[in-house]
Amino acid sequence: MAEKPAHEPIEPIEPIEAAGDPKHAARATRSAGRKMRSLLLDAASPLFRERGLSGTAIADIAAAANAFPSQITYYFRTKEALFVECACRELLYLARATEQAALKARTPQDYTHALAETVTASDSVTFFAEALTLTRRRQDLAPLVERTIERLHSEGARAYASQVARHGWRSLRAPDESSRRFWAVAIGIILEGHAMGRSPEALCAEMLRVLGEQAKSNDDAARLRLVDARDASSNSNEES
């Protein structure tokens, strides 16, 4: 996999070092830094979602995180960089949630429905879209968005391929193509729907309509073979 981005949803656990270890202080500092970054992201995300970028002050974020404003500029440089990292992290959280929601699916139709229902119930996609717009003016933030999108697609492809193999489904597309198509459809429909005030249920229904069939289950394949066999038998009888 590509370089591990800084916005990993699950923070790694630091090993406990002996007090006499010369590397102990440096590792403890890195651990404290990761913890503070996570606290700032946790505090900033709901504020950005509620008030937007311009309506959220660095002082408000610092107060919500019980931190100093200088710590925000130390770890993220600018409020815009913090906004983009929050949006990227929230999108990856959403991707993780969609995978978890679809684990109990037993048919390709149930699987796609679980994914679409979870994605359209969240505002993480529109949050991320704001970050995409921001990077047009701040190209220095584009690499973080690019890594997030690539990770979104690669982990989506992995999850889909795992489900197909687990259930023995016959996918109509390659896993990578299915993942990229799913998120392209999700982003387009959700942005359009939110602009027009559509409900999550309406967004989900539209996603399912546009996505269509993604794979066939064993039962579907068996029915197709049965229909094909009947058609072949019928044609044989007509010819004789």
N, C-alpha and C positions, 0 to 999 in steps of 0.2 A: 504494500500500500504506500501511497505518497507520504511525504513528510507529515507528521502528526501535527495538526493545527493547534493553536493555543486555546481554542475554544472547546476542547474536549468536554462533552457533557458530564462524564463521570471523572471526578478528580482522582488521580492515583494516590494511594496511601503510602506515605513515606515510611521506610523502615526505621526502627528505633536504633539509634547509634549509641555506642558507649561514650560516656562523657569525655574520655581521654582521646577519642578519635580526632586527629587534626582536621578531618573533613566535616566533623560534626557541626561546627558553626555555620559553614557555607551551606550545608544541606538544610539545616534548620531555617536559615534565612530564605532559601528557595521555597521551602514548605510554607513559611509564613507569607511569602509573597503570593504564592498560588492561592492561599486561603483568603488574603485580602482582595485579590482580583475577583475571586468568586463572590465574595460579599458585596463588592461594588456592582458586579453584574446583576446579582440577585436584587439589589436595591434599585438599580436603574431601570431594569426591564419594565416593571409595572408602571413606573412614572412615565417612561417614554410612550408606553402603549396608551396611557390615559391622557397625557397632555401633549404628546408629540415632541419633536426635537426642540423647536423654538420655545415651547411652553415649559420646558424643564430646565431649571438652573443647576449648575454644578453644585451650588450650595445645598439645594434640595436633596440631591443624590447623596452628598456627603452626610447630611443630617440623617437620612433614612438608613444609611449604612453605619452610623455612629463612627464616622471617619472624618478626616480633614480634607478640604477641597484640594490641597496640594497633593494628597495621595492619588486623587483621580488623574491629575495631570502627570504625576510620576509614572503611573502604570499604563495610562492610555494616551497620554500627550494632549488629546483634545476631546471635547464632548462628542464631536462627530465620530471619532474613532470608537469611542465607547458605545455610541448608538449602533454603529454597524456591527460591532462584535456581539452586542446584545441580540440583535436581530438574527445574526448567523447562528448563535447558540440556541435561540428559541426554535429556529427552523429544524435544527438537528434533534432537539428534544421532541418536536412534533413527529419527525420521521421515526424516531425510536418508539413513540406512542402508537403510530400506525402499525408498526411491525408487531407490537405486543397485542394490539386489538385483533389482529388477523390470525393469531396463532391457533385459535380454536376453530377456525374455518375448516369445513370438511369438503367443500366443493369450490371450484374456481369462482363461481358466482358469489358465494358467501365471502370469499377472500376479497374480491374486488369491492364488494359492498362495505365490508368492514374498513378497508382502507379509505374509501371515499367518504364514508360517514365520519370517520375520525378527523380527516383533514379539513372538511368543510365546517366542522363544529368549532374550529379554532380560528383566532385572528393572527396566527403566526405567519401565515403566507403574506397577508397585507403588510404586516410589520416588516418582513423581509423585502417586500417590493419597495418600501420607502428607502431601505438601505441601498437597493439597486439604483434608485433614482439619485441618491446622494453621491454614489461613487462616480456618476457622470461628471460631477464637478470636482471630485476628490479622487483622482486616479491612484493616489498613494494607498487608498483603502481597497482598491480593486482586487489585489492578490488574496485578501482574506475572503472576499465573496467568491472568487474563483475556486479556492480550495474547498469552501463550503459546498458549492454546487457539485463539484467532482465527488466529494465524499457522500453527498446526498444520493447521487446516482450509483456509486459503487456499492454502498451499503444496501440500497434498494434492490439492486440487481442480485446481490448475495442473498438477501432475505427471500426474494421471489424464487430464485433457483433452488434454495433449500426447501421451500414449500412444494415446488413442483416435484422434486426428487422424493420428498417424504411421502407424498400422496400418490405418486405415479401418474401425475397429470401429463397431458400432452400440450405443451405451450405452443401458441400460435406465432410467437415471436421469440427472438433471443432475449435472455434476461436483461441485458443492458438496454436493449431497445425498449422493452416493456417498462423499465424503470424511468428512462428518460421521457417516454411518451406520457406516462402517468403524471409526472411532475409538471410537464409542460401544459397538459390539459388542466391540472389542478390550479396552477398559477393563473392561467388565462381565464378560466371560468370563475374563480373566486374573486379576482379583481373586477371583472365585469359585473358579477353579481352583487358585490358590495357597493359598487357605484350606483346600482339600480335599486338597492334596498331589498334584495331577495333574501329569503330565509335560508338557514342552513339546510333544511329539508329540500328546498327547491334546488339549491346548489348541488346537493348530493345526487338528486335525481338527474340533473343535467350532466353531471360527471359520468354517471353510469350509462346514460344514453350515448354520450360521445365516445367513451372508452369501448363500449360494446363487449364482445366476448374476448377474453384474454387467453383462455386455455380450455381444454376439454378434459373431463374426468374419465375414469375407467368406465363408468356407467354410460357416459355419452359415447365413448368409443365402441362399446359393445352394441349399443343401439344402432350406431352407424353401420357396423358390420352386418347386423341383422337386416337392416333396410337394404344394404347393398346386395346381400345374398338373396333377398326376396325379389329385388329388381332383376337380378341376373336370372333367377329361376323363371320369372314371368316372361322375360325376353326369350328364354330358351323354349318355353312352351308355345309362344306365339310363332316362333320360327318353324317349329315342327308341326 
